[in-house]
């Protein structure tokens, strides 16, 4: 008789989950798992069949009222046998009573609808090396984000995310190998972007900006810290000004997900989001 159990993820499991996500073609950042663990150490679940990991999911709590589901994977040999839905149910139970978000791949979106999720917008991954001559936004300086007071960065991030996430943000922007840049005009933050290494194109996210010129300036600066200048950004179509920025720089669409919530979408400054932080954690 086989035994199936769901446990919290260990550090070894977190590395395994990253590998599984890579095999799915999601290209997570190389060190994302360290920031994820800071966000919610108990938010990563692994389903084991007779001790062998066969499925995983993340169910990360933010603040008192928001949660995000990601890394929902059943190993190919174990799909269609009910193990995936069992870890899914455990994730939903962990986030019960909260507004829950996720970024769903196309083939799973109907299943998410059956679980009560509603479509909010699409995220389209754009990839490439920014082309064209250097240009900036008038009066804007692009600086190392670490040179700014962290409280100022955290307050800016809060405009684009449903809950404060200071510990996560500190790790996300400060892990080795990453570059975080801020666009500043007359002492005000007008944009923030982070680039991180991955197994494919370096991932950019978040990318917040006061307008297209600021977004382009940040992206060019971030690409200077990516091997070969190759970057990948998950661009929300809830901001109609975003996709033309990346098209104009020569990046091309390669992948699509849908941002979905279990209730009304939170009130965010969508016009300032040019790239979401992470498909796995929102």
N, C-alpha and C positions, 0 to 999 in steps of 0.2 A: 504494500500500500504506500503510495507516495504521500509526502507531507509538504504542504505549502505554507510558508509563513512570510509575513511582512515585517521588516526591521528597519531601523534607522540606518542611514548610510555612514560607513566609516570613511576615513581618509583614503584608504585603498579603494573603496567603492566609488568615491567621488572621481578618482582618476579613471576608473572603469566606465563610469557614466559618461565622462567626457569622450572617451574612445567610442562608445556606442553612438553618441550624437554625431561624431565625426563620420562614422560609417553610414549614417543616415544622410550625409551631405549637408549638415547644418553648419559646419565650420565654426564651432565655438572657439572663443579665445583660449589660448594656451593656459592662462592662469585664472580664468574666470572662476573656477571652483573655489579659490581661496576667498574671493569677495563674496561668493554665494554663501559660503559657510558662515561668514560674518553676518550676513543679512538675517539668517534664521538657522542656527546650527541643527535644529531638529526637523527641518523642512524637507529633507531628502529621504525618500523611501525606496527600499529594494525588496522585490518579491523573490523568494528563494524556493526552489523545488528540490527537496532532499538536499538542501544546503547549496545548490547551484543557483547563482543569480540568473533569473530569466526575464525580469521586468523591472522597470524603475519609473519614478515620477517625482517631481518636486512640488511641494505645496507650501509656499513661503508666505509667512504672515508679515504684514507691514502695519505698524500702529495698531489701533483698536478695531479698524473697520474694513481693511482691504487685504486681499490675498491674491497670489498669482500662481498659476499652475504651468509647469514646463517639464521638459525632459520626459515626456510620456512615451515610453518605448517598451515594447515587448520584443524580445529577440526573435528573429525570423522563424526559427525552428519551433517556437512555442506560441506562435500567433494562432488565434482562432480556438484556443483551448480554455479561455476564461481567466487566464492569469493577469492579462493586462487590465481587464475591467475590475479585478479585485484590488489592484493597486490604485486604480482610478477612484474607486469608491472610498478607499482609505484616505486619499488626498482630499476628496470633497468633504468627507467627515471632519478632517482636520481643520478645514476652512469654513465649516458650517457657521452661519450667522453673519458672514462677511460678504461684501461685494467681491466677486472673484473675476479675475481677468485671465486671459490666455491668448497666445498667438497660434492659431490653428492652421496646419497645412491643409491644402485644398481637399485632399481625399478624406480628411477626418471632420470637416466642418459640419456635415449633416449629423454626425454622431454627437457633436458638441451641442448642436441645436436641440437634440432630443434630451440632453442633460440640462436644458434651461438656459443655454448661452445665446446671446443675441449679437448679431454682427454690428460692429461700430465703424470700422474702416479697414482698408487693406494696407498691408505693409509690403512694398515691392523692393526686393534687394537689388541695388544697383552696384555694379562692380567695374573696376578699371583703374587706370592711372589718369588723374586729371590732366587735360590737355590745354594748350593755349598759354599765352604769356601771363606773367604774374600781374595780378590786379588786386586792389584792395577796396575797402569801403572808406569813404572820406571821413577823416577825423577819428578813425578806429585804429587802435593799436592791438596787435595780437601778441599776447604775453604768456609766459609759463603760468598756468593756473595756480601752481604752488606758491607763487609770489603774492597771491591775494589772501586776505583773511578767510579761513575756512568757513566761518559763519556766513560770510557774504556768498560764497559758492553754494552752501546748503540752502540758503534762502532763495537763491535763484533757481536751483533745482526743484524746489517745492512748488514753483509755478507750473511745472510740467508733469508732476507725479502726484497721485492721490494722497500720499502720506509722507511725512518726514522719513528720511532713510539715511541719517547722518553717518552711522557706522559703515553701512554698505558703501556710501559715496566716498568716504575717506579711503577705504580699501580699493575701490574701483579706480579711483584717480591716481592712487599712490603706489600700486604694486610695481615691482621692478619690471623694466622692459616696456612700460607704458608711457605715453606722452599725453598730458592734459593741457590744452590751451584755452585761453579766455580772450574774448574780444572786449576791449574796454574803450569807452568814449567818455571823456570828462569825468573819470572816476566811477562811472556806472558800468556794470557788466551788461554787455549786449549780445553775448554769445559764449557758449562753452562747447568744447568737443574733446573726445578722448579716442585715441587709437591704441590698439593692443595687438600683439602678435598672435597668429593662429597658424594652423597647418596649411591654409590657403592664403588668399588675399587678407591683409591685415584688416581687422574689423574696426569700424568707426561707430561709436555710440556711447553716450548720447551725442547728438549734434543739435544744439539749440542756437537760435539766432534771431536777431531783431528784424532781419530781412534777407533777401537772396544774396546781396553783395557780401554781407557779413558771413553767411553760410559758406559761400564760395571761398572767401579769404581763409576761413578756418580750415576748410577741407584741404586747400592747397598746403597750408602749414602742416597739417597732420600727415599728409601724404609724404612730406619730406622725411618723416620718421618711419616710413614703411619700406620694406625691401622692394626695390624697383618702382616705388611709388604706387604700388598696387593696393587699392583699398576696396572695402565692401561696406555698404551702408544700407540699413533697412529703412526705407523711406515711406512715411505714411501718406496716403492719398487724402487724408483729412486736411492736409495743408496743400492747397492747389498750387502754391508757389514753389513747392519743394522739388518735385520731379523735374521741372524744366532746368533747375540749377544743375542737376547731375547730368541730364542729357546734354546741356550746353558745354559741360566739361568733358564729354566723351565717355561717360560711364553708361553701361547698358544693363537693362533688367535681366536677372537670371533666376529669380526665385520669388515666390509670393506666399504670404500667409494672410489670415484675417485676424485682426484684433476683435475679441469677443468678450462680453461681460454677462454676468448673470442678472444684471439689473441695468438701470439707466447708466450710460457712460458717465464717468466722473467729469466734473467741470475742470478742464485743463486749458491752458493757453495753446490750443492746437496750432495756431498760426505761427508759433515760434518753434515747433518741433520739425526739424528737417531730417532727423534720424533718431529712431528709438534706441534706448539704452541696450536692450538685450531681448531677443525673442524668448529667452528662457525665464527671465525674471521681470520683464516689463520695462 
